[in-house]
């Protein structure tokens, strides 16, 4: 197994976070379905598709925009437990930092779809 990127939570940290969050957990998937914008994300979709009402309904897709170093802010309470993830963990970490900078208090980076 490859070494996770900096800031990606360990499996034990993720398990504890999910257990503590319970039903209030939200997963923010920062991957981009546009193959031209993020060609690397296409491979991760084979592991886990984007959130929908039937696939990971507790998750939402808020695309991390590399050009602006930002993403849309979720319409959630600031203390909502959030796991960010992307294709491998880099954008998930940027999303975690962005959310925390914008007042969200309970955020962890889950890495890529294999981890989350």
N, C-alpha and C positions, 0 to 999 in steps of 0.2 A: 504494500500500500504506500502511495506517495506521501511525502511529508506535506501536511496542510499549509496553506499560505498563512502569513502572519495575521493574527487576529481571529482566525477561525476557531470556534469553540471545539473542545474535545468531545468525543461521544458521551462521556460522563457528564460534562457540563450541560450538553444539550438535553440529555435525559432528565437531569435535575430541573432544568429550566422548564421543560414541557410539563413535568409533574407538578411543579409549583404554579404554573400558569393555568392549568386546567382548561375549562371551556372558554376562557377569555383569550387564549392564545391566537395570535394572527401571524401568518407567515407572509412576508413580502418578497415576492419573486421579482428580481430586478432584471431578468433576462429580456432580450429584445427579439421578437419573432421575425424582424426584418433581416434576412440573410445578408443583405448588402451592408447594413449598418454594423451587424455583429455576426460575422460568418461562423465564429467559434461556438456560438450558442446552439447552432443547429445540431451538433453532436449531443449536447446535453438533453435536448428534447427527446431523444431516443430513450433516455433513462427515465425522464419524467417530463410530461407535457406541461404546458402552461395551466394555471388554475382556471377552473370553470365551476359551474354549479354541480357537476357530477364528479369532477376530478379535483381533489384537494379544495373542497369548498371553504375551508377556513383560511385559504390563501388568497392574496390579491396580486396582480401584476402591475407594478409601478416601475417603469423602465428607467434604469440609470443612464443618464445622458452624458457620455464622455466629453462631449464638446462644451457643455456648460457646467460640468462637475456637479450635477444636481439631479433631482427627480421630483415628481409631484409629491406633496405631503399627503399622507393618508388622513382621512376624516375619522380620526380615532381620538379617544381620550389620551392625554399625554402619558398616563401610567399604564396603558395597555401593554401587556407583554408581547414583544415582537421578535420574531426570528427573521433576519434578512438572509437571502441567498441569491446566488447567480450561477454561472457555469462552473466556477472553480473557487470562488471565495474573495477575489480581489474587489469586484464591484459590491459584493455583499458587505465588505468591511467599509468601503466608502459610504455606502447607504447607511450603515449603522452609525458612523461618525456624523453624517449629515443629519440624521434623525435626532441624535443626541444634541447636536448643536442647535436644533430647532425645538428643543424642549422635551423630547420624548425621553423617558427615564429608565425604561426597562427593555433594553434592546441587546440582542446577542447575534453574532454572525454565525450562521449555520454552514457556511461554505457553499458547496455545489449540491446538485440534486442527489448524489449518492449519499451525502451526509444527512441531508434533511429529509 
